[in-house]
Amino acid sequence: MVTTRPDGETNARGAARSRLFVEHDADRWTLVAAAAREGARERRAFREYLERHGDPASDFDAAEAVYGELVNTCVRHAPGRITIEFRWDDTTLIVIDARERLRSWPFSPDDTSSESTHHAYALISAFTGRIRVTRDPSGGTRACVALPVMKARA
């Protein structure tokens, strides 16, 4: 298991004190951040992780776009604490926002940024086929999508 601090140092003890905690191995990738914008900054690192462990036939562009759209929606509408998880066993990306804002996504037509949120929702739906948004047991909203990736054979 590798844990990374924002300054690039890998050390589990130091990471726990930072605003950003990233942990990954060959089976999963997890990020916990005090602010959604910090999760958005890790978009490239997430893609690199997928490419390192994924089958080259995977659609890494679509997976990165889904990550970006979902996390950036949190940045705009639920800017607080965020947890992002990816599991290879079912290729599911899970984004949990602590503010429960995503539960009403793609939001109402009177939302001042409804065009961009509907665009993000449509893009994610096109790439993944389905978004499941539920209340997270620990509070907040849990958005789950299956990414169009496959794990590389050992």
N, C-alpha and C positions, 0 to 999 in steps of 0.2 A: 504494500500500500504506500503510495506517495502522497505527501501532503505538501502544499506549496503556499508560501506567504506572498503578499503583494510585491515584496522586493526581490522575488525570485528564489529566495533561500528555501530549501526543502528541509523542514524540521517540524515535526508534529507539535512539540511543546510551544514553539514560537507562533505557529499558525493559530492555535487556540486563542491567543490574546489579540489577534488582529481583527479587523472588520471583515475580513474575507478568509474563508476556509475552503480549500479545494482538496479533495481526496479522490484518488483514482487507482484502479488496478485493471487487469484484463477483463474483469466482469462488470465493472460499474464505474461511473464518474459522478461525483457529488460536489456541489458548491453550496455554501451557506454564506450569505452576505448581509450586512446590516442595512444596505440600501440596494434597491433593484439595479441602479445604474452600475454598480460594481459587477453584477452578474452580466450585464450587457458588455462590459469590457472584456469578458472572458470568452466571447463568441469564437474568436480565432483559436484559442486554446482548446475549446470543445471540439472544433472541427479537426484540429491536429490529433486529438485523442481518437476520434472516429477513424481517421485515416490510418493511424498506427495499428489499430486493432480490427479494422473492418475489411471486408472483402472489396477488392478494387471495383467490382461490378456495382457496388452501392452507389446511391445518389447522394454524395456528400454535399453537393451544392444545395439540394432541396433540404437536407437535414440542417445545414447551417442557416438557411433562410427561415425555416420553421423556428429554430432556436431564437434567432434574431427578432422575428416578428412577435413571438410570444413574450420574450423577456422585455423588449422595447415597449410593448403594451403595458407591462407592469411599471416600467420607468415612467410612462405618461400618466397612468391611472392608479397605480398602487405602488408608490415610490419607496415604501418601507422595506422591512426585512423580506428576503426572498430565499427560497431553497430550490435548487435545481438538481434533479437526479436523472440519470440515464442508466438503464439496465440492458445488457446485451441479451439476457435470456428471453425477453419479449420485445426488445428494441423500443421500449417505451421511454419517452421523455416526460418527466413530471416537473411542473413548475408550481410552487406553492407560494402565494402571496399572503402576507400576514394581515392585510387590510380587508379582505373579503370583497374587494372591488370587482374582481374578474367573474364572480358568480353571475352577474347580470350581463356579461359580455355576450354579444357585441354591442351592448348598450342601446339606449333609446334614441330615436331620431332627433330629439331635442338636445342631445349631447353635442357640445360645441366642436368636438373632434370626432364626430361619428363617422365621417367619411374615411378617415385614416384607420379607425378601429374596425369598420366593416371590411375595408381593404385587407387588413391583417388577417381577420377571421376567414375571409374568402381565400386568401393565399394559403393559409395553413390547411384549410379544408381541401384545397386542390392538391396539395402535396401529400397529405396524409389520409384523406378520405373521411376522417372523423376526429372531432375534438370532444373529449368528455370533461365537463366542468362540474365539480361537486364541492361540497363543504369539506374541508380537511378536519379530521378528528381533533387536531390540536388547535383549531381555529384558523381562520383564513380560508382561502379558496385553493383547490387543487385542480389544475388543468393537466390532462393526460393526452398524449398523442403518440401513436406508433410511427416511428421514423422509417423512411424508405432505405434502410441500411441492413446489411447482413454481416455477421461476425466472420472474420477470416478463419479458414480451417487451420487447425494446428499443424 
